[in-house]
Amino acid sequence: MMPAVNGWHAGLAALLFLTPRVSLAAEDLPGAAKELARKTVTFAGGRVAVGATYRNNSSLPDSDLAQVRREFEAALATGVTAAIDVRITLSENAAQYLLVEEARKGEDTQVWIVGWPRSIGEPVSGLGVTIDKKLVWEQSEPILDVAVLDGSMVVLSPSKVALYTQRQLQQAAPIAGRAWPRDLRGRLRLNGARLQALLPGVECGGTVQPQLSLDCRPSEEPWVLESGSRAILLANYSRDRNYFDGRVILQNGSRKTVAPFYSAAAVEEPAGTLWLLAALDGRTQAFDAAFEAVAAIPSWGSDIVGTSGRCGGGSPVLATRPGDTTEPDAIQAFSIVNRAAVALGAPVSFNGPITALWPSTPSSALAVVHDLTTGKYAAYVLTLVCTP
């Protein structure tokens, strides 16, 4: 049950925007209706006379809405001492069906939401995601990461950091590093004009304005892994490999050790953040708020990224597909429903393997592809578009 929200005009749209935090307070529709009736009686201070209106904003038939009315009003039929007005809406998201009640007694108003799970394997009607793919840069040298700015772009390569304006090279700063491992990975992070480039065993810091400057030094500091705008994880990168070694630091400062992993994403649950780590064995392991393993997803590739986009009632995760890393790849959006992956739309295909997948903005991602038709490396910004 979601905590009560004051204000009759809180707005159903805003409430449903927050539904990923709704707990599974009921097993089925009758249980949800009875739970709302119980909250209504408590709110009224005793037995109640209800003036109720009902509406169906879900893919369920109107007969189910009629059942909601019967169950709700039957649970109140024990006598009448107070009069209140309620509005009950039958709705849904990717994980649950929802009953939303707005109740008013005089000047006092409350809102409750009760959810119950969809059947396993049940399709989600009317909910989906389209991935908009926009090419932003390509070159012969491998691309490790790209940061897109207003009118300019910063590109991280194994040999340098380059600043481009209107697709014209403005400046380039060499990376003084070491002999890189095979399948090199790197990460760019910008904070205003300040720049950070992370590579295995090397950290570079500098600025992009008023001109590009870069200073690199050996470093074993953990990398910052963001997931949309919700969660951050610090993880140690193996300096001679292409993965994180499993030593992580949570946002509360606690340290954990898990199996090595390639990439990470986070989604929100009622109990807190659920972290997803793409492990070396081909499974994506799910960890709860205490960073205890709670589930495994066997069907994804090694690159995943979290977003703050809101589609299908939650924040989608983008994931590559499993298979040979020398073949053309695809990226698909998923929602996490009952700690299992549910596809939100069709995958978007590429002409080669994905070599990097990083957050770009909270609601978009940066994918780098080794294009097998041209031999070049191409960077794409992937933006999620919710489809009705």
Secondary structure, 3 states (H helix, E strand, C coil): CCCCCCCHHHCHHHHHHCHHHCCCCCCCHHHHHHHHHHHHHHHHCCCEEEEEEEEECCCCCHHHHHHHHHHHHHHHCCCCCEEEEEEEEEEECCCEEEEEEEEEECCEEEEEEEEEECCCCCCCCCCEEEEEEEEEEEECCCCCEEEEECCEEEEECCCEEEEEECCEEEEEEECCCCCCCCCCCCEEEEECCEEEEEECCEEEEEECCCCCEEEEEECCCCEEEEECCCEEEEEEECCCCCCEEEEEECCCCCEEECCCEEEEEEEEECCEEEEEEEECCCCEEEECCCCCEEEEECCCCCCEEECCCCECCECCEEEECCCCCCCCCEEEEEEEECCEEEECCCCEECCCCEEEEEEEECCEEEEEEECCCCCCEEEEEEEEEEEC
